Amino acid sequence: MGARGLWEDWTREQVEDPAEFARLIEAIRSEARPETEMPADLVHQTVLWFVEDDEWLGRLSVRHRLTPHLLELGGHIGYVVRPSARRKGYATQMLVQSLPYAAKLGIDPALVTCDNDNVASRKVIVAAGGELEDERHGKLRFWVPTRLV
C-alpha cells in the first residue's frame, strides 16, 4: 500500500548526494507539520522508516486525515516492505508499532486497506487487530483499533 507525498519525485541517484538527502528528509518532515501548506490532493502525513542496524527495511505512512478518496480506497495507514525483507514479520511490526502514534493524532480506529488478492497484507492487518468492513473497487477495508482497551 503506497503513499504519495511531496518527496515522491526524488530518485535514488539524487539522494546519494548528502545535500539532496537532507532536502528529502526535510520534505518528509514538513508533511507532518500542520502549518505546511499541502496541495489540494494531498493530506498531512507522518512517514516512518523501519530500520534494523543500518539496513532500511520499509516505510509506513500515517495520514492525519482522510479525503473522500482515502476513505474509499487508501486509508489512514499505508506501508511497504523492501522485497528482500518480506515474509519476516516486519510489516506486522511496522503496523502494530504505528498504532499508538495514530492514536496520538486522534485516529481511532484507523482505516487500513489492501488489494483483495493480497493475502499477506490481509494477514498483517488482521494480526494487528483489523476487522473487515467491506470490499470496494477491489480493495478490502479494515478498521484497526489504535488504543489499548
Stockholm file with secondary structure:
# STOCKHOLM 1.0

chainA/1-149         MGARGLWEDWTREQVEDPAEFARLIEAIRSEARPETEMPADLVHQTVLWFVEDDEWLGRLSVRHRLTPHLLELGGHIGYVVRPSARRKGYATQMLVQSLPYAAKLGIDPALVTCDNDNVASRKVIVAAGGELEDERHGKLRFWVPTRLV
#=GR chainA/1-149 SS CCCCCTTTTCCHHHHTSHHHHHHHHHHHHHHHSTTSCCCTTCCCEEEEEEEETTEEEEEEEEESSCCHHIIIIIBSEEEEECGGGTTSSHHHHHHHHHHHHHHHTTCCSEEEEEETTCHHHHHHHHHTTCEEEEEETTEEEEEECCSCC
#=GC SS_cons         CCCCCTTTTCCHHHHTSHHHHHHHHHHHHHHHSTTSCCCTTCCCEEEEEEEETTEEEEEEEEESSCCHHIIIIIBSEEEEECGGGTTSSHHHHHHHHHHHHHHHTTCCSEEEEEETTCHHHHHHHHHTTCEEEEEETTEEEEEECCSCC
//
